[in-house]
Amino acid sequence: MTTSGTSSATAHPPAEEPGLRRVLGPKLLILFVIGDILGTGIYATTGKVAGKVGGALWLPFLIGFVVAILTAASYVELVGKYPKAAGAALYTQKAFKVPFLTFIVAFMVMCSGLSSASAAARAFSGDYLSELTGDALPPTLIAIAFILALAALNLRGVSESVKTNVVLTLVELTGLMIILGIGAWAVLTGDGEPGRLTEFEADGSGYALMTGILGATALGFFAFVGFEDSVNMAEETKDPTRTFPRAIFIGVAVTGTIYVLVALVSSLLVDHKTLEGSSGPLLEVVKAGGVDFPHKLFALIALFAVTNSALINIMMASRLCYGMANERILPRAMGRVLARRRTPVTGIVFVSLLAIGLVSTGEIEGLGDTTAFLLLCVFAVVNVTVLVLRRDRVEHRHFRTPTALPVLGAITALVLASPLADRPADVYIRAGVLLAIGIALWAVNKLVMRARPVE
């Protein structure tokens, strides 16, 4: 049961570690959520989604928006009820009290963040950077240096990281507004091919069409992931029970609207085959838009966007380590906080090393699809936990989502995670290898906990 402020004050907090600093207010959290969702997905994988669905590029993003809203409602209820770091892992433990399941869920969330950061690092070293520098620089070396720079920024503190996030969010929003402006100009001048908006890549109809749309939606869902990361900032947010509902719903609504409009513009101006062949699809839209906007400047904006995605994913994965350590799911050393900066130093170092290892395991599409698959599995569990935890009453008021939403959220997440989504086999293989690593780590951690039992 939750304790009141008075009882918390009289408790004996851990003397060896300081707590996290509450620096996020409502406006900063809204920008944080928007910046967390925007970025690599829309800037780098739009073309791959077009390759799966064809000219009707807007449809997967519209379906993904609906699925995201359903699960976001569950997260809003849970973070209001339990305003702690650790997110899905915390909710799973409270609902089912099965430590092994809790660890697997937590590990899947962590791996999804790291595969997303790795996809962003790969996107950073792709076509957008080539527009500025040519092909002279080794992509893998650039990606590793990129991860190390973000780790250093995270070590400085959450305030510095979030302020950087705000700046990068405004920059990436500017880039998407440029795309929408180009689209509006194309409509006014009669440019583009409106007929492409209803064209589907799949031949025929029925099952092939359905799996094609589901596959495109599953990959496109990578663009929506991120809102779930924000709940790991609960212990660094002012009045999280009141702040989170507005921040998450506004963030998902704003980004979903932008995504559908950007998809419409992209398909209107560029053939889906051209989009599919580029790791910088929105740059192709700028080039085809008939507006004299500097290509190199837009490429620079796109680089800021993917930087923002990676920054937040590294930040969230490290906070997840911190939260799990406090819940005794990981060894207590993972919760160590840098005394002066009050940042989770062990977690930052650990996840950064894993991200460096992941940048060599696949390209943007494979890493993005792996991220979406892992999180869809987690979202199915989270939507079930919100129903299970209805029996657990807390003393404070919090948001309560209509029961139908988590039910629909669980069903849609499972469908998109299933083979019906027609994803490549390497995505399942990569996820399976990551889960095998997680099981091995669970066994090692269990041995450590037995050797050093919790007092």
Buried (B, 14 or more C-beta within 10 A) or exposed (E): EEEEEEEEEEEEEEEEBEEBBBBBEBEBBBBBBBBBBBBBBBBBBBBBBBBBBBBBBBBBBBBBBEBBBBBBBBBBBBBBBBBBBBBBBBBBBBBBEEBEBBBBBBBBBBBBBBBBBBBBBBBBBBBBBBBEEEEEEEBEEBBBBBBEEBBEBBBEBBBBBBEBBBEBBBBBBEBBEBBBBBBEBBBEEEBBBEEBBEBBBBEEEEEBBEBBBBBBBBBBBBBBBBBBBBBBBBBBBEEBBBBBBBBBBBBBBBBBEBBBBBBBBBBBBBBBEBBBBBBBBBBBBBBBBEBEEEEEBBBBBBBBBBBBBBBBBBBBBBBBBBBBBBBBBBBBEBBBBBEEBBBBBBBBBBBBEBBBEBBEBBEBBBBBBBBBBBBBBBBBBBBBBBBBBBEEEEEEEBBEBEEEBBBBBBBBBBBBBBEBBBBEEEBBEBBEEBBEEBEEEBEEBEEEBEEEEEE
